[in-house]
Amino acid sequence: MKPEITPRAETVDYSRKWHAMTAVGIGVFLATVDGSIINVSLPTLVRELSTEFAIVQWVVLGYLLMITSTMAGIGRLADMAGKKTIYMAGFIIFTFGSALCGLSPSVNWLIGFRILQAVGAAMIMALGAAIVTEAFPPFERGKAMGLIGAIVSIGIVLGPALGGLILGMFSWRWIFYVNLPIGIIGTIMVHRNLPNFKPKGHQQFDLWGALALCFSILFLLLGLTLGQQQGFFQPLIYLLLVLCLILLMVFLFIENKVAQPMIDPKLFNNPIFNVNLTTGFISFVGLGGTMILLPFYLENILGFPSMKVGLLMGIVPLMLGVTAPFAGVMSDRVGSRKITMIGLLVMLFGFLAASTLDQNTTILGYACRIFSVGAGIGIFMPPNNSAIMGAAPGPQLGIVSGLMAQSRTLGQTVGVAVIGAIWAGRTLFYAGTASTGGATLAPVNSQIAGLHDAFRTAAILAFIALLLSIRAYFQEKSSSMK
């Protein structure tokens, strides 16, 4: 059954929808490749910039913190100034930041330029779904979201391989210079092909609300990141988390008082929006937390070399890319809720299957267990994103797109910290007095037992998301019969 055509859909020219998809696809590909390519270069950066891992990891962390904390504000700005304007500015800033990263004389300059680069990446990542939602008719929205999912998987798979190739043939600086021609082409494509929908009426930006939300999320991410590195029972971690809660309450107070809030509280009166945003966040907590553990399992437990580890890590994004387009098309035909439930069920099965990995698992056994995780997220993500964007009022597409992207990256960050801590804590618990160092130095049996608990935790999260989705299905079915 096709979704109902909204009045907004009847007044929009969809003839250039594939031009818009091409422009958005370039942005998604660029941001995804850059996010995965840099990880391969970290050992090289430690050596070439004469620094240490504790410092150079902020090349990645600073980038992620800036992206995640600014997406919602960028979405609101796009609703005020026009999505094309902000999206094209994102390409320009990202490309300029990439050039500066390649010219960095030291690791501190590199970290600073990566934060600048992240501002551009946040503009690109926050608005892609909103632009596609405007460019495609509602009955093809799922297909469009599925194609974006496929592009994401291509970027994730190609990033590490491209990074290894560049590092093997050129300087590390070309990790960033390779973005320049893509960024220039993308800027031209955006300028020529994106529709320039201008918002009507005078609007004011909720600066204080935006700052409160931005720093609330930033303190949360810093607390989780530093807590994972230093331990969660440190005074600094408590301080950061308390500041996060205080600023979150300030944000909620502001949003309920100002005439034009950054995030309209009425958005959360829509049950479809609430459920899909929540299940998306929960799913990426489980996915982000478990995927960060797999390289340790493959390398430390199974003893595979780095190249083979990289190939095996590609199974999840590869399955995402295979299933996402089909899931998007099917959601256009039968509705998003049924497909999201199937995706969550497949993901739940994948997490449970992965909880049986051990030191004797073969490559085939690993692949058979882990492919369901990638297939599940690929089936779940396009219809879920389509439903979220479909529930967004036309004037608020930008902020909803930003919130959706923010919930995804925030979920991954929370998952890395929380599920990573569960794995380390349970591993040391199982090791007992046999452990003389951290979790990665614990006996193999203890690490395996901790891994099982981590994947079971992810399975519980997937089960909770599935229950929420089932409940929403029956509520929607009941309301449609009235």
Secondary structure, 3 states (H helix, E strand, C coil): CCCCCCHHHHCCCCCCHHHHHHHHHHHHHHHHHHHHHHHHHHHHHHHHCCCCHHHHCHHHHHHHHHHHHHHHHHHHHHHHHCHHHHHHHHHHHHHHHHHHHHCCCCHHHHHHHHHHHHHHHHHHHHHHHHHHHHHCCHHHHHHHHHHHHHHHHHHHHHHHHHHHHHHHHCCCCHHHHCHHHHHHHHHHHHHHHCCCCCCCCCCCCCHHHHHHHHHHHHHHHHHHHHHHHHCCCCHHHHHHHHHHHHHHHHHHHHHCCCCCCCCCHHHHHCHHHHHHHHHHHHHHHHHHHHHCCHHHHHHHHCCCCHHHHHHHHCHHHHHHHHHHHHHHHHHHHHCHHHHHHHHHHHHHHHHHHHCCCCCCCCHHHHHHHHHHHHHHHHHHHHHHHHHHHHCCCHHHHHHHHHHHHHHHHHHHHHHHHHHHHHHHHHHHHHHHHHCCCCHHHCCHHHHHHHHHHHHHHHHHHHHHHHHHHHHHHHHHHHHHHC
